[in-house]
């Protein structure tokens, strides 16, 4: 089981951060007397594409000046 955060540096203190959680089920059988389910969890922000576009546009403007 693992929990992974996939967030950019500009997301760390964002007031609009909304978690977008993806869970992958891993079925473990034969380890104990019963079947077990574990999850790999990936957490991203729902607004990541919008914020990346804003960041990229700002960086482009900085490079032009």
C-alpha angles and dihedrals in degrees: 000000000000140000117208128187117210104185132136123236092255090059096060097088100020116138090209097055109138116180118238104197125197118188123193114197117222115195113209114194131173094027097098136004090281138038115266130202122209129179136222105208126200119191122198133156119265089222096050096115094049093047093046090053091050091047093047091049092050092049090049090054091048091052091049092056 
